[in-house]
Amino acid sequence: MIIQGDEPEQIRLLRKLYPKGNYFMQGDEAIAYGAIFAGCRFYAGYPITPASEIAETMARELPKVKGYYIQMEDEIGSIAAIIGASWTGLKSMTATSGPGFSLMQENLGYAIMTETPIVVVDVQRSGPSTGQATKGAQGDFFQARWGTHGDHPIVAISPISVEDSFWETIRAFNISEKLRIPVILLADGIIGHTREQIRIPDPEEVEIVYRKLPKDEEEAKYPFGDVDGSLVPPMPLFGHGYFTHVTGSTHKETGLRDVYTPEVHIKLVNRLHKKIEKHEKEIEKWEEYFTDDMEILVISWGVSARPSLGAVLKAREEGIKVGLFIPKTVHPFPGKKVKDLAKKVRAIIVPEMNLGQLILEVQRYVNDDVILKGVNKIGGIPLTVEEILREIRGV
């Protein structure tokens, strides 16, 4: 299924435009094609290195699938545009890098509060500020989680390869649609600009989720109410004859503003959290290698995961009992799994292209008797197998 009510035509169109087979492309391009296969038909964005190829690809390809591309005046306008488009029923996405992601934070909070399904891609680059505009990094781990203010839940996904970028983008859209939430794809400039062979599937091989719509006028009266016990309200779309009030202020189940009643705020914000907590097992995703007999554990994410695997394989050849854990969903963080793995080892090594962010999350789930060590690198150059291997040998 591609677009609700228009699936057969869209499937035929995708088959014609992108025949099943092997393609050679950048990670940024793979994100764009993943979005198209997921049913994204509206993209608003502003050019920014190293994410611009996503916009370029969407500008070229979206009109071919009866979609819409618009270049906005800035990143604030970009996320505002996709929020509006989502409320008309279009699966919508924008892409940026660190500085633009900073500008999007207020409207990201608005999307959380209004339960608007959108996908926001952050192709991370060196910072702070303009930093190294053309260099990749992993410095937005905590910005993704806490960038916008208030008590808010968030889902953030991080791919580890070009092909992974295609499939994880699809997964981001599916989670966004199922739970009526914004989802962040936390990519990076190195994978974004890496070219690799990927397999494009037949569109019928791709499982696609579409948001829940009201069954009738009665359900449509409660666009922010738990009408069926799922904690996810049906979404009455603009232009479909419903009267729907949408506000970033605290609101009742009808959508009408109520900023004075504590119980209204408590009920609303708790539900926003609970609907993600209820589905954590479905949202969480990871890869693990050699964790059965390990004495040392490497935990890594995004662009640092593959050199970490290379280091683990070489260490295994040397007889070092080391395992690897790669969270694909970085928020909500799979802390229970990390806690279980940490009980098996005497040391944990955390490689990442920053000065230590994921390691702070890992630290929450590790006992004091476990050695915890970061392998950190900034400057826009990725970690190497040898750099990580050296740290494994040293613990």
C-alpha positions in Angstrom: 0.0 0.0 0.0 1.4 3.5 -0.9 -1.4 6.1 -0.7 -4.6 5.4 1.1 -7.3 5.0 -1.6 -4.8 5.3 -4.5 -2.6 2.2 -3.9 -3.0 0.3 -7.2 -2.2 3.3 -9.4 0.8 4.3 -7.2 2.2 0.8 -7.2 2.1 0.7 -11.0 3.7 4.1 -11.2 6.5 3.1 -8.8 7.2 -0.1 -10.7 7.5 1.8 -13.9 9.7 4.6 -12.5 11.9 2.5 -10.2 12.1 -1.1 -11.4 13.1 -3.7 -8.8 16.9 -4.2 -8.8 20.2 -2.9 -7.7 21.0 0.9 -7.8 24.1 2.9 -7.0 23.3 6.0 -5.0 24.2 8.3 -2.1 22.7 7.9 1.4 20.8 11.2 0.9 19.3 9.9 -2.3 18.3 6.6 -0.5 16.5 8.7 2.1 14.5 10.5 -0.6 13.6 7.2 -2.4 12.7 5.6 0.9 10.3 8.5 1.6 8.7 8.1 -1.9 8.2 4.4 -1.4 6.7 5.1 2.1 4.1 7.3 0.4 5.6 10.7 1.1 4.0 13.1 -1.4 4.9 16.5 0.1 8.3 17.9 0.8 9.2 21.4 1.9 12.8 22.3 2.6 15.7 24.7 2.4 19.1 23.8 0.9 21.8 23.0 3.5 24.9 21.0 3.4 25.1 18.0 3.7 21.4 17.4 3.3 20.8 19.2 0.0 20.8 16.1 -2.1 17.6 15.0 -0.4 15.9 18.2 -1.5 17.4 17.9 -5.0 16.1 14.3 -5.4 12.7 15.1 -4.0 12.4 18.1 -6.3 13.1 15.9 -9.3 11.2 12.8 -8.4 8.1 13.9 -6.4 6.3 15.4 -9.5 6.7 12.0 -11.2 4.5 10.4 -8.5 2.0 13.2 -8.3 3.6 14.7 -5.3 4.5 18.3 -4.4 7.9 19.9 -3.7 8.3 23.4 -2.4 11.5 25.3 -1.5 10.8 27.5 1.5 12.5 30.7 2.7 14.1 28.9 5.7 13.9 25.9 7.9 11.2 27.5 10.2 8.9 27.8 7.2 9.8 24.3 6.0 8.6 22.4 9.1 5.6 24.7 9.3 4.7 23.8 5.7 4.9 20.0 6.2 2.8 20.3 9.4 0.1 22.0 7.4 0.3 19.6 4.5 0.1 16.6 6.9 -3.2 18.0 8.2 -4.6 17.8 4.6 -3.7 14.1 4.5 -0.3 14.1 2.7 2.5 12.2 4.1 5.1 14.9 4.5 8.9 15.3 5.1 11.6 17.9 5.5 15.3 17.5 5.7 18.1 19.7 7.1 21.3 19.7 9.1 22.3 20.8 12.6 21.8 24.6 12.2 18.4 24.2 10.4 17.4 21.5 12.9 17.9 24.1 15.7 15.6 26.5 13.9 12.9 23.8 13.6 12.7 23.0 17.3 9.7 25.3 18.2 7.6 23.9 15.4 8.8 20.4 16.3 7.2 21.0 19.7 4.0 22.2 18.0 3.9 19.0 15.9 4.3 16.9 19.1 1.5 18.8 20.9 -0.8 18.7 17.9 0.0 15.0 17.2 1.0 15.7 13.6 2.6 12.8 11.7 5.7 14.2 9.9 9.3 13.0 9.3 12.2 15.4 10.0 15.6 14.3 8.6 18.7 15.7 10.3 21.8 15.0 8.3 24.2 15.8 11.1 27.3 17.9 10.5 30.1 19.4 12.7 29.2 22.2 15.0 28.5 24.2 17.1 27.1 27.0 14.9 28.1 26.8 11.2 31.0 24.6 12.2 32.4 22.5 9.4 29.5 22.8 7.0 30.6 20.0 4.7 31.8 17.5 7.3 29.7 14.8 9.0 29.3 14.4 12.8 27.1 12.8 15.4 26.6 15.8 17.7 22.8 16.0 17.6 22.0 13.0 19.7 20.6 15.0 22.6 19.3 17.8 20.5 17.0 15.2 18.9 15.7 14.2 22.3 15.6 17.5 24.2 15.8 20.3 21.5 12.3 21.5 22.0 11.1 22.6 25.4 8.7 21.0 27.9 7.9 17.4 28.8 7.7 15.7 25.4 8.3 12.3 24.0 10.2 11.8 20.8 11.2 8.9 18.4 14.5 9.2 16.6 15.9 6.6 14.2 19.5 6.4 13.0 20.6 4.4 9.9 24.1 2.9 9.6 24.5 2.5 5.8 23.1 3.7 2.5 20.6 0.8 2.1 19.7 1.2 5.7 18.8 4.8 5.0 16.2 3.7 2.5 14.5 1.2 4.8 14.8 3.2 8.0 13.1 6.2 6.3 10.2 3.9 5.5 10.1 2.8 9.1 10.2 6.4 10.3 7.1 7.1 8.2 5.3 4.0 9.4 5.9 4.8 13.1 4.9 8.4 12.5 1.6 7.4 10.8 0.7 4.7 13.3 1.2 6.8 16.4 0.4 10.3 14.9 3.7 11.7 15.9 6.7 13.5 14.4 9.7 11.1 13.9 13.3 12.2 13.5 15.6 10.4 11.1 19.0 11.1 12.7 21.4 10.6 9.7 24.8 12.1 9.2 26.9 13.7 6.5 29.2 10.8 5.9 26.6 8.2 5.2 24.6 10.9 3.4 27.4 11.5 0.9 28.6 7.9 0.7 27.7 6.0 -2.5 26.9 2.3 -2.3 24.9 -0.3 -4.0 21.4 -0.7 -2.7 18.5 -2.9 -3.6 15.2 -1.2 -4.6 12.3 -3.6 -3.8 9.1 -4.1 -5.6 6.6 -1.7 -4.0 4.4 -4.6 -2.8 7.3 -5.8 -0.8 7.2 -2.6 1.3 4.9 -2.7 4.3 3.3 0.8 4.6 1.2 2.2 7.4 -1.4 5.0 7.0 -2.8 7.1 9.8 -6.1 6.3 11.4 -9.0 8.4 10.1 -12.4 9.0 11.9 -15.1 6.4 11.1 -17.8 9.0 11.4 -18.8 12.5 12.5 -18.9 11.5 16.1 -15.3 10.3 16.2 -14.2 13.4 14.3 -15.5 15.5 17.2 -12.6 14.2 19.3 -9.4 14.8 17.2 -7.3 14.6 20.5 -9.3 12.0 22.4 -8.6 8.4 23.1 -11.8 7.2 21.4 -10.9 3.5 21.1 -8.4 2.8 23.9 -5.4 2.8 21.7 -4.2 6.2 23.0 -3.9 7.4 19.3 -6.8 9.6 18.2 -8.2 9.3 14.7 -7.1 12.4 12.6 -9.8 14.4 10.9 -8.2 15.9 7.8 -8.7 19.5 6.7 -10.8 19.8 3.6 -12.9 16.8 4.4 -15.9 18.6 5.9 -14.9 18.4 9.6 -14.7 21.2 12.0 -11.3 20.7 13.7 -9.6 23.1 16.0 -5.8 22.6 16.2 -3.7 24.6 18.7 -0.3 24.2 20.3 -1.8 25.4 23.5 -3.1 22.9 26.0 -6.4 21.6 24.7 -9.3 19.4 25.4 -10.1 16.2 23.5 -12.2 18.3 21.2 -9.1 20.4 20.3 -10.5 23.5 22.0 -8.0 25.5 24.1 -8.0 25.1 27.9 -4.8 26.5 29.5 -6.2 26.9 33.0 -7.3 23.4 34.1 -4.4 21.3 35.5 -6.2 18.1 34.9 -6.6 18.8 31.1 -2.9 19.4 30.7 -1.9 16.4 32.8 -4.2 14.1 30.9 -3.0 15.4 27.5 0.7 15.3 28.1 0.6 11.9 29.9 -1.2 10.4 26.9 1.4 11.8 24.5 4.0 9.9 26.5 2.0 6.8 27.1 1.1 6.2 23.5 4.9 5.9 22.7 5.6 3.9 25.9 2.9 1.4 25.0 4.5 0.7 21.7 8.2 0.8 22.8 8.8 -2.8 21.9 7.6 -2.2 18.3 9.6 1.1 18.1 12.9 -0.2 19.4 15.2 -1.8 17.0 18.8 -2.9 17.2 21.5 -5.2 15.9 23.8 -7.3 18.0 26.8 -9.4 17.3 28.7 -11.9 19.4 26.9 -11.1 22.6 26.6 -14.7 23.8 30.2 -15.1 25.1 31.4 -11.6 25.3 33.6 -10.1 28.1 33.7 -6.6 26.4 30.8 -4.8 24.8 31.0 -2.1 22.1 27.9 0.1 21.8 27.8 2.3 18.7 25.3 4.1 16.4 25.0 5.7 13.0 28.2 6.2 11.0 30.4 4.8 13.8 28.6 1.4 13.9 30.3 -0.1 10.8 33.9 0.6 11.8 32.9 -0.7 15.2 31.8 -3.9 13.6 35.1 -4.1 11.7 37.0 -3.6 15.0 35.0 -6.3 16.7 35.6 -8.8 13.9 39.4 -8.2 14.0 39.4 -8.4 17.8 37.6 -11.7 17.6 40.3 -13.0 15.2 42.8 -12.1 18.0 40.8 -14.1 20.5 39.3 -11.2 22.3 35.7 -12.0 23.4 34.0 -8.8 22.4 30.4 -8.1 21.3 28.6 -5.3 19.5 25.3 -3.6 20.1 23.9 -1.1 17.6 20.7 0.8 18.5 18.8 1.7 15.3 16.2 3.5 17.4 18.2 5.8 19.6 15.1 7.5 21.2 13.4 6.0 23.1 16.8 4.5 24.0 16.7 0.6 24.5 18.0 1.0 28.1 16.6 -2.3 29.4 18.4 -4.3 26.7 21.7 -2.4 27.4 21.2 -3.1 31.1 20.9 -6.8 30.5 24.0 -6.9 28.2 26.0 -4.8 30.7 25.6 -7.6 33.3 27.6 -9.9 31.1 30.7 -7.8 30.6 33.6 -6.2 32.5 34.0 -3.2 30.1 31.9 -1.2 27.6 33.3 0.9 24.8 31.2 3.6 23.1 32.6 4.9 19.8 30.9 8.0 18.4 31.8 11.1 16.3 31.3 13.6 19.2 32.9 14.3 22.6 30.5 11.9 24.4 26.7 11.9 24.1 25.5 8.3 23.6 27.8 7.3 26.4 25.9 9.4 28.9 22.7 7.5 28.0 24.5 4.2 28.3 25.9 5.3 31.7 22.4 5.3 33.2 22.1 1.6 32.7 25.6 0.4 33.7 26.8 -0.6 37.2 29.8 1.1 38.7 32.0 -2.0 38.5 31.9 -2.0 34.7 34.6 0.0 32.9 32.9 2.5 30.6 35.1 4.2 28.0 34.3 6.5 25.1 36.1 6.5 21.8 35.5 10.0 20.6 36.5 11.9 17.5 35.5 15.3 16.1 36.9 17.3 13.2 34.7 15.8 10.5 36.8 12.6 10.0 35.1 9.3 10.9 36.5 6.8 13.3 38.6 4.0 11.9 38.6 0.3 12.6 42.2 0.6 14.0 41.2 3.4 16.4 38.4 1.4 17.9 40.4 -1.8 17.9 43.2 -0.1 19.8 40.7 0.8 22.6 39.3 -2.8 22.7 42.8 -4.2 23.2 43.5 -1.7 25.9 40.6 -2.5 28.3 
